[in-house]
Amino acid sequence: MEETSSFRIVFGGSPIVKVIDFFLDNREFDYSLTDIAKNADVGWSTLHGFWGNIVKLGIVLKTRKIGRAELYKLNLNSPLVKKLIDLDLDISKKLMNEEIHKQKLKVTV
């Protein structure tokens, strides 16, 4: 069973959140739309419904083409993406600190 990321705990499991979360966790590599849909657990037609907006906002950029498949990567130069990365990190720290605090309370009780 897969553990839910802190980003998805806060923002939910909507398809667009799943895709952004996937890219935040896998920012080193580029992926085809088929791989993105599969790894983010989002339907192909659902992904195509909002994919244009993600590209238009500059969250991802096309890196190359292999055969007919276009590959995309998180746009680490985008100010919006930098804020998403910072937000993801801040959420993770906050939830981790809350869990540490809960564990300390359990130990002292």
Secondary structure, DSSP 8 states (H G I E B T S, - for coil): -----HHHHHH-S-HHHHHHHHHHHTTTS-EEHHHHHHHHT--HHHHHHHHHHHHHTTSEEEEEEETTEEEEEE-TT-HHHHHHHHHHHHHHHHHHHHHHHHHHHHHH-
